[in-house]
Amino acid sequence: MSQSKREQVVSHLRYIRQELREMHQGVMEDGLLPEAGEVRGVMAQMEALLELLEGKAGRKKESDS
């Protein structure tokens, strides 16, 4: 994986981790579930990360054939 893609993955993971920590803290401290928009936002970040990773894997599979 190239250095720039690695940095993008690390950035996405840090963002997702922070968002999930905030959601968890809200549940544990206040007993409140996160808003649907917050969950959708984190899911969108996870999908973007997956697409980034699959793009690399997809090219590798094509070259192996």
N, C-alpha and C positions, 0 to 999 in steps of 0.2 A: 504494500500500500504506500502510495506516495506520501511525503511529509505533509503536504497541504491537505490531503484527504484525512490523514491521521489527525491533524489539528482540527478539522471540521468535525470529525467524529467526537473528539474529546470535548469540543465546545458544546455540541448537541447533548452529550451525556451529562455535562456539568449543569446545563440549563434544566434538563429533565430531572436530575437528582434534586436540584434546589426546589423546583416546583413541587415535586412529590414530598419533600421534607415539609414544606409549608402546608400542604394539604393534610399530611399526617399530624402535624402539630395542631391544626385546627380541629381535627377529629378527636385527638387525645385530650386537649385542654378544654375545648368548648362543647364537644359532642356534636359538632355540626358537620354535616357532609359538605364536600366542596360543591360549588355551583357547577352546573352542567357545562357552561362555557369554559371553565377552568380545566375540566377533565378533557373536553374536546381539544383544547389548546395543547395539552401535554400529549394527547394521542396523535395530534398532527405532527408534533416534533418527533415522536417516535417513528411515525411513518416516513418522515423526511430522512431520518437516520437510516432506516431500513432501505429506502430507495438508494441512498448514497452507497450503502454497503452492497446491495444487490447489483447495482450498476457495475461495480468492480467484479463481482463474482460472475455476472452474466457474460462479460467480455472474456473472462478466463475460460469459462465453459465452452464458448464458441471457438476459441483458439485451440482447445484441447481436441476438438472433434476432427 
